[in-house]
Amino acid sequence: MQRRRFLRAAGLAAAGSTLAAPAIAQSSPSIKWRLTSSFPPSLETLHGGAKVFADAAREASDGRIDITVHPPGEIAGAVEALDAVKDGRADLAQTALNYWWGVEPALVFATGAPFGMNARQHNAFNQRGGGADLVNETLADHNVMALLAGNTGCEMGGWFRNEIKSVADLKGLKFRISGIAGKILQRLGVEPTAVARGDIVSSLQSGALGAAAWVSPVDDEKLDLVKVAPNYYYPGWQQPGMAVHIAINLAKWNDLPKGYKAMLRQAADIANTDMQAAYDALNPPAVRRLVEAGARLKAFPADVLEALWQATDEVYAQTARENAKFERMRDAYLAYRNDQYLWWQVAEYPYDNFVIRQRAKG
C-alpha cells in the first residue's frame, strides 16, 4: 500500500503542479503499449523492474498509460528486444543496452563497462555527466531512445569448477560469458562459450564449461550452480553495475504529450531506485545461503585483475580506433570514472573500508 501511494504521488508531481488529476483525465489520450523484457520472470528482481515501471506509469496517468509487460519469447528474444522497438514490433523494451554491442559498440558504456563505474557513479554520469545524451544520440539513428530504469549493483565474477590462482589458470578455460568481456578474456587465453541459461548447469557438470558468469547472488542461487562449480569469485570486474534501460520507439516518444513524457521519466526513476534497493536488500541473505550450501567465496588474485585491466585497456583502444562513436563515449565515460574515483578515494572508500574492518572484529 505504501508503494502504491508513493507511485501515485510521484506520478502526479511529475505531471506538473498546475494540472490536477481530473484535468489530465479529461484532456489526455489513452495509449496501450507493449513492453518486451529481456529478462525472464524467474529473474524476479530484474524482470520486476519492468512491472514497477509499468505500474508507476499507469497510476500516475490514472490508467491512461497502459503498458503490458511481456517476457522474452512472446514478442522478441532476450537479445532482440531493441530490434523489436526499432522496427515497431514492440513499443518499449526493458533491456541491457550492451546486448547491442555488435550493432553499436558504444552502448557498452550505457550498461556497465568492464572496470567501469559503480551504480551510484553511473547514475551521476547519466544524470549530471552527459551520459544520457550520449546514449540517446547513439540510439537516435535506430529510431530508439532510452530511460535509465534500474541497476543490479556490482555483480559477481562467476562460478568456477577449479580455483584460479594465477593468469595461467585462465588459458584454455571455457567460460560462459559474452560481449566485450568475452573479447577481453580472449586476450588471456579464455574461450568465451555461448550456452543457453537452461544448459549452464549441465555444461558445467559435464566439463563442457569450466566457468560461468550470471548476475548476483540473489539471481545466481536460482540456477543451483554451487553444486557443479563451487568456487564463487568476486569482484565482477566485467560488470561493476549493470544498468537497465527502458528503450522506447523514438517516433512514438516524440508523439507523446509533454505530461506523458514527464510521467514516463518519473516512472523510470522509480524503477531505477527500486531495483537498486532490491538488490542491496536481497543479496546479503542470498550470499549467506549460498555459502551455507557450499559456495567458496574467493577474490580474484591481484595479478589476474591487473592482467584483465591491461587487456581491457587494449580492447578499448582497438575498438576506439575502429569506431568513432565508441571512442567518444569511452573518452567521456572514463574521464568521469576517474573523477568519481578521486572522490571515492577521499571519503567513500576509507569510510567503507574502516566499517568493514570493524565488522570483521565483531
Secondary structure, DSSP 4 states (H G I P E B T S, - for coil): -HHHHHHHHHHHHHH-TT--HHHHHHHS--EEEEEEESS-TTSHHHHHHHHHHHHHHHHHTTTSEEEEEE-TTTSS-GGGHHHHHHHTS-SEEEE-GGGGTTT-GGGHHHH--TT---HHHHHHHHHHSSHHHHHHHHHHTTTEEEEEEEE--S---EEESS---SGGGGTT-EEE--HHHHHHHHTTT-EE----GGGHHHHHHHTS-SEE--S-HHHHGGGTGGGT--EEEE--TT-SS-EEEEEEEHHHHHTS-HHHHHHHHHHHHHHHHHHHHHHHHHHHHHHHHHHHTT-EEEEPPHHHHHHHHHHHHHHHHHHHHH-HHHHHHHHHHHHHHHHHHHHIIIIIHHHHHHHHHHHHT-
